[in-house]
Amino acid sequence: MKKVTIILAVAIATTLFSFKAINAIWSLDSSHTKIGFTATHLLISDVDGYFKDVTATVTSSKPDFSDAVAEMTAKVNSIYTNSEQRDGHLQSADFFDAEKFPTITFKSTSFKKSSKKNHYKVKGNLTMRGITKSVTFDGIIRTAENPYNKKTVAGFKITGEINRKDFGIGTTTPAAIVSDTIEIVANAEFTKE
């Protein structure tokens, strides 16, 4: 009897320790997504751009996203700034070097909730032009039920700043022409699978 009890206890303990929370997977709704940026030109005017070809997923086992992991990939050759000539220059070796480094990637390492409702500090690894840096952005996450298909959706707004030269982008272009500081504004909508 003692042996059976020990075997049963070991089996229960093994089951408990091997239990993992089920991660919800959230798929990107690209029609409600824009990964954008703003640079200042000649110290006087802002120029906006975004990437047309973006893929992303979010996984989280908690409904408040405090354990979320977000992964995003943008194709450099999909950059759009409302100027074909400028887009081509940005894709060239002078800036992003799309031929050698065709993607920009981001993978979060933490979503830390702030005291303000739905607000987070999102930390992760951003890779551009083959250089990976740890960055921290501000995040706002809201969820709702889509009234048409009854699926749960989540809206992510991520904002912050990076220094383009930290990633080797346009290192020979002075800040008086294109600002070193680039503002990031990413709006993305995800559907829970």
C-alpha positions in Angstrom: 0.0 0.0 0.0 2.8 2.3 0.9 4.5 1.6 -2.5 1.2 2.4 -4.4 0.9 5.7 -2.4 4.4 6.7 -3.3 3.9 6.0 -7.0 0.6 7.9 -7.0 2.3 10.9 -5.3 5.1 10.9 -7.8 2.7 10.7 -10.7 0.6 13.6 -9.3 3.8 15.7 -8.7 5.1 15.0 -12.2 1.7 16.0 -13.7 1.7 19.3 -11.7 5.2 20.2 -12.5 4.8 19.5 -16.2 1.6 21.5 -16.4 2.0 24.6 -18.6 -0.4 27.5 -19.0 -2.1 27.4 -22.3 -0.9 30.4 -24.4 -3.4 32.3 -26.4 -2.2 33.1 -29.9 -3.2 36.5 -31.3 -3.0 36.9 -35.1 -2.3 40.2 -36.8 -5.1 42.0 -38.7 -3.0 43.8 -41.3 -5.9 45.9 -42.5 -6.0 47.6 -39.1 -2.2 47.9 -38.6 0.4 50.5 -39.4 4.0 50.4 -38.2 5.1 54.0 -38.7 8.0 56.3 -38.0 8.7 60.1 -38.2 12.0 61.8 -38.9 12.7 65.5 -39.0 14.0 66.9 -42.2 16.4 69.9 -42.2 15.5 70.5 -38.5 12.2 72.1 -39.5 9.6 69.6 -40.9 8.5 66.1 -40.0 8.4 63.3 -42.6 6.3 60.3 -41.9 6.7 56.8 -43.2 5.6 53.2 -42.6 6.2 49.7 -43.7 3.5 48.1 -46.0 4.6 44.5 -45.5 4.5 43.5 -41.8 3.9 40.2 -40.0 3.4 39.9 -36.2 2.0 37.6 -33.6 1.4 37.9 -29.8 1.2 35.0 -27.4 0.0 35.3 -23.8 -1.4 33.0 -21.2 -2.8 35.9 -19.1 -5.7 38.1 -20.2 -3.9 41.3 -19.0 -0.9 40.6 -21.3 1.6 40.8 -18.5 3.4 37.7 -19.8 2.9 38.5 -23.5 5.5 37.9 -26.1 5.2 40.0 -29.3 7.2 39.3 -32.4 7.2 41.5 -35.5 8.9 41.5 -38.8 8.8 44.3 -41.4 10.2 44.0 -44.9 12.5 46.9 -45.6 11.7 47.1 -49.3 8.1 47.9 -48.3 9.0 51.2 -46.8 6.7 54.0 -47.9 7.2 57.8 -47.3 5.1 59.2 -50.2 8.2 59.7 -52.4 9.5 56.9 -54.6 12.9 58.5 -54.8 13.3 58.8 -51.0 12.0 55.3 -50.5 14.6 54.0 -52.9 17.3 55.9 -51.1 16.2 54.6 -47.7 16.3 51.0 -49.1 19.9 51.6 -50.4 23.2 50.9 -48.6 23.2 54.5 -47.5 20.4 53.7 -45.0 18.7 50.3 -44.4 20.6 48.3 -47.1 17.5 46.2 -48.0 19.5 43.9 -50.3 21.8 42.8 -47.5 19.4 43.2 -44.6 15.9 42.7 -45.9 14.0 42.7 -42.6 13.6 44.6 -39.4 12.6 42.5 -36.4 11.4 43.1 -32.9 10.8 40.5 -30.2 9.6 41.6 -26.8 11.3 40.5 -23.6 8.8 41.9 -21.1 5.4 43.7 -20.8 5.4 45.6 -17.5 2.1 47.1 -16.4 2.1 50.6 -15.2 -0.2 52.2 -12.7 -2.3 53.8 -15.5 -5.0 51.5 -16.8 -4.0 49.6 -20.1 -0.5 51.2 -20.1 2.7 49.1 -20.3 6.4 49.5 -20.6 7.3 47.1 -23.5 11.0 46.0 -23.6 12.5 44.0 -26.3 15.2 43.4 -28.9 15.0 45.5 -32.1 17.2 44.4 -35.0 17.9 46.7 -38.0 20.7 46.4 -40.5 22.1 43.4 -38.6 22.4 45.3 -35.3 20.3 44.2 -32.3 19.7 46.6 -29.4 17.5 46.4 -26.4 14.8 49.1 -26.6 11.9 50.2 -24.3 8.6 51.6 -25.7 5.4 52.8 -24.2 2.4 50.6 -24.9 -1.4 50.9 -24.6 -3.4 47.7 -25.0 -7.2 47.5 -25.2 -9.4 44.5 -25.9 -13.0 44.2 -27.2 -15.3 41.8 -28.8 -15.8 42.2 -32.6 -19.6 42.5 -32.9 -19.6 41.0 -36.4 -17.7 37.7 -35.7 -17.8 37.7 -31.9 -14.0 37.1 -31.7 -11.9 38.9 -29.1 -9.6 41.5 -30.6 -6.8 43.5 -29.0 -5.4 46.9 -30.1 -1.8 47.6 -29.4 -0.4 51.2 -29.7 3.4 51.3 -29.2 5.3 54.6 -29.1 8.9 55.6 -28.4 12.1 56.9 -29.9 15.3 55.3 -31.2 18.5 56.7 -32.5 19.0 55.6 -36.1 22.8 55.7 -35.9 22.7 53.2 -33.0 21.7 50.7 -35.8 24.1 51.9 -38.4 21.4 53.6 -40.5 22.5 56.7 -42.5 25.7 57.1 -40.5 27.1 59.6 -43.1 23.9 61.6 -43.2 24.1 64.5 -40.6 21.3 65.2 -38.1 20.9 68.6 -39.8 19.5 66.8 -42.8 17.7 63.8 -41.2 17.3 63.7 -37.4 19.2 61.1 -35.5 16.1 60.6 -33.3 13.3 58.7 -35.0 9.9 58.6 -33.5 8.1 55.2 -33.6 4.3 54.9 -33.6 3.0 51.4 -34.2 -0.7 50.6 -34.2 -1.6 47.0 -34.5 -4.8 45.0 -34.1 -4.8 41.3 -33.2 -7.5 38.7 -33.2 -7.4 35.9 -30.6 -7.3 32.5 -32.3 
